[in-house]
């Protein structure tokens, strides 16, 4: 049985961000297991904070985690048991590849499709870098 201080400490750990910047914070995933499935309940909130299409993130996570994934209502369902630590690591990898500017490291970027190529365009410093498709 945990006392009040331990419960409070655990609550702060659960809501602490995985990535901090001047104004850029992404929460850790929250969810639970349903049998052999992993259910993430705050996925759309994370996608909104990253300003990326949820389908793009889902495609990346599916390949990185080697799992089938389905978006049902506001829940992301992974069809195998995966630890939240592993999911958070993959989201951080996604952020480094598809969100943060390689030059100024700011999250003020957008993905731009041009002639079968995808570019990461930074709205802060003007950097434009071609990135691989998922």
C-alpha positions as CSV (number, residue, x, y, z in Angstrom):
1,X,0.0,0.0,0.0
2,X,1.4,3.4,-1.0
3,X,1.2,6.4,1.3
4,X,0.1,9.9,0.1
5,X,3.6,11.1,-0.7
6,X,4.4,8.1,-2.8
7,X,1.1,8.4,-4.7
8,X,1.7,12.1,-5.3
9,X,5.2,11.4,-6.5
10,X,3.9,8.7,-8.9
11,X,1.3,11.1,-10.2
12,X,3.9,13.7,-11.0
13,X,6.0,11.1,-12.8
14,X,3.0,10.1,-14.9
15,X,2.3,13.6,-16.1
16,X,5.9,14.8,-16.6
17,X,6.8,15.5,-20.2
18,X,9.3,13.5,-22.2
19,X,10.7,16.5,-24.1
20,X,11.1,20.0,-22.8
21,X,12.0,23.2,-24.6
22,X,11.2,26.8,-24.3
23,X,7.5,26.1,-24.8
24,X,7.5,22.6,-26.3
25,X,6.3,19.8,-24.1
26,X,5.0,16.4,-25.0
27,X,3.3,14.3,-22.4
28,X,4.1,10.7,-21.8
29,X,1.6,8.3,-23.2
30,X,-1.1,7.1,-20.8
31,X,-3.0,3.9,-21.3
32,X,-3.6,0.4,-20.2
33,X,-3.6,-3.2,-21.4
34,X,-6.7,-5.0,-22.6
35,X,-5.8,-8.6,-22.8
36,X,-3.0,-8.8,-25.4
37,X,-3.7,-5.2,-26.7
38,X,-2.1,-2.0,-25.5
39,X,-4.5,1.0,-25.4
40,X,-3.2,4.6,-25.4
41,X,-5.8,7.1,-24.3
42,X,-4.0,10.4,-24.9
43,X,-2.7,9.8,-28.4
44,X,-4.7,12.4,-30.2
45,X,-3.6,15.0,-27.6
46,X,0.0,14.1,-28.4
47,X,-0.6,14.4,-32.1
48,X,-2.2,17.8,-31.6
49,X,0.8,19.0,-29.6
50,X,3.2,17.8,-32.3
51,X,1.0,19.4,-35.0
52,X,1.2,16.3,-37.1
53,X,-1.4,14.2,-38.8
54,X,-2.2,11.3,-36.5
55,X,-2.1,8.9,-39.5
56,X,1.6,9.8,-40.1
57,X,2.5,9.1,-36.5
58,X,0.5,5.9,-36.5
59,X,2.4,4.7,-39.6
60,X,5.7,5.5,-38.0
61,X,4.8,3.8,-34.7
62,X,3.5,0.7,-36.6
63,X,6.8,0.2,-38.3
64,X,9.0,1.0,-35.3
65,X,7.0,-1.1,-32.9
66,X,6.3,-3.9,-35.3
67,X,2.7,-3.9,-34.5
68,X,-0.7,-3.5,-36.1
69,X,-2.3,-0.3,-34.9
70,X,-5.9,1.0,-35.1
71,X,-7.3,4.4,-34.1
72,X,-10.7,3.8,-32.5
73,X,-12.6,6.9,-31.4
74,X,-9.8,8.8,-29.4
75,X,-7.9,5.7,-28.4
76,X,-4.9,4.2,-30.2
77,X,-4.9,0.4,-30.0
78,X,-1.7,-1.6,-30.5
79,X,-2.4,-5.3,-31.1
80,X,0.3,-6.5,-28.7
81,X,1.6,-5.6,-25.3
82,X,4.1,-2.8,-25.4
83,X,5.5,-0.9,-22.5
84,X,4.8,2.8,-22.2
85,X,8.6,3.3,-21.9
86,X,9.1,1.8,-25.4
87,X,6.3,3.8,-26.9
88,X,7.6,7.0,-25.4
89,X,11.1,6.3,-26.8
90,X,9.5,5.8,-30.3
91,X,7.6,9.0,-30.0
92,X,10.8,10.8,-29.0
93,X,12.4,9.3,-32.1
94,X,9.5,10.6,-34.2
95,X,9.9,14.1,-32.7
96,X,13.6,14.1,-33.6
97,X,13.1,13.0,-37.2
98,X,9.8,14.7,-38.1
99,X,9.2,17.6,-35.8
100,X,12.4,19.3,-34.5
101,X,14.4,21.5,-36.9
102,X,17.8,20.0,-37.5
103,X,19.4,23.4,-37.4
104,X,17.7,25.4,-34.6
105,X,16.1,22.5,-32.8
106,X,12.7,24.3,-32.5
107,X,9.4,22.5,-33.1
108,X,8.1,25.3,-35.4
109,X,8.1,23.0,-38.5
110,X,5.7,21.6,-41.0
111,X,5.9,18.7,-43.4
112,X,5.6,19.8,-47.1
113,X,5.0,17.4,-50.0
114,X,6.7,18.4,-53.2
115,X,6.9,16.2,-56.3
116,X,7.0,12.8,-54.5
117,X,9.4,14.2,-51.8
118,X,8.7,15.3,-48.3
119,X,10.5,18.2,-46.8
120,X,10.7,19.4,-43.2
121,X,10.4,23.2,-43.4
122,X,11.2,25.3,-40.3
123,X,9.1,28.3,-39.8
124,X,11.5,29.8,-37.3
125,X,14.9,29.8,-39.1
126,X,13.9,28.9,-42.7
127,X,15.8,25.5,-42.8
128,X,14.4,23.1,-45.4
129,X,15.5,19.5,-45.3
130,X,14.4,16.5,-47.3
131,X,13.2,13.6,-45.1
132,X,12.5,10.0,-45.9
133,X,9.0,8.7,-46.3
134,X,7.6,6.3,-43.8
